[in-house]
Amino acid sequence: MSQKNHEPAAELWLDIVRQKVEAMRFGSIQIVVHEGRVTQVESTEKTRLNHDLPVPSRK
């Protein structure tokens, strides 16, 4: 197979990664490869808590 045959598939997953990165503030993106081809893109977004806020009292 020539490299040209892979370009549309590469552009697709690269666009997916770009969109996920742009939509995320904190987190990670994992690219899963199977037999030399990207088969899955996973993202995990983190929610950062402000540690300057007081801790609520427990009653």
Backbone torsions as a table, in degrees:
resi	resn	phi	psi	omega
1	MET	NA	141.0	178.2
2	SER	-83.6	164.5	179.3
3	GLN	-64.2	-30.6	-179.2
4	LYS	-61.0	-33.1	179.3
5	ASN	-65.9	-24.6	-178.2
6	HIS	-90.8	-15.6	-175.1
7	GLU	-59.3	-47.8	179.6
8	PRO	-61.2	-39.9	178.9
9	ALA	-66.1	-41.5	179.0
10	ALA	-64.8	-41.3	178.9
11	GLU	-63.4	-36.6	-179.6
12	LEU	-62.9	-53.2	-177.2
13	TRP	-71.5	-29.7	175.2
14	LEU	-65.5	-39.8	176.6
15	ASP	-63.3	-40.8	178.0
16	ILE	-61.2	-45.0	179.2
17	VAL	-63.0	-44.5	178.8
18	ARG	-58.2	-45.5	-179.6
19	GLN	-62.2	-42.4	-179.5
20	LYS	-66.2	-41.3	179.1
21	VAL	-64.2	-44.3	-178.8
22	GLU	-65.3	-31.1	-178.0
23	ALA	-84.4	-9.6	-172.2
24	MET	-105.9	141.5	175.5
25	ARG	-98.1	-47.6	176.2
26	PHE	-134.6	136.2	176.7
27	GLY	157.8	-161.7	-179.2
28	SER	-144.3	156.5	177.9
29	ILE	-126.9	131.7	179.8
30	GLN	-117.7	131.4	178.6
31	ILE	-107.0	122.7	-178.5
32	VAL	-99.3	128.8	-178.4
33	VAL	-116.8	135.0	177.4
34	HIS	-131.2	120.5	-178.3
35	GLU	51.7	43.8	175.0
36	GLY	80.1	5.6	179.8
37	ARG	-123.7	142.3	176.0
38	VAL	-70.4	124.0	-179.0
39	THR	-114.0	-15.8	-175.5
40	GLN	-158.6	144.5	173.9
41	VAL	-126.2	120.0	-178.9
42	GLU	-114.0	143.5	175.6
43	SER	-131.5	143.6	176.7
44	THR	-127.0	120.4	-179.6
45	GLU	-102.7	137.2	179.6
46	LYS	-99.7	147.4	172.4
47	THR	-112.2	114.1	-178.9
48	ARG	-86.5	133.2	179.0
49	LEU	-98.9	142.1	177.9
50	ASN	-80.0	114.0	-176.9
51	HIS	-79.2	-2.8	177.8
52	ASP	-82.8	-11.4	-179.5
53	LEU	-76.5	145.4	179.6
54	PRO	-68.8	147.4	177.6
55	VAL	-80.6	129.4	179.9
56	PRO	-64.4	141.3	-179.8
57	SER	-77.1	144.7	178.5
58	ARG	-97.9	137.8	-179.9
59	LYS	-120.3	NA	NA
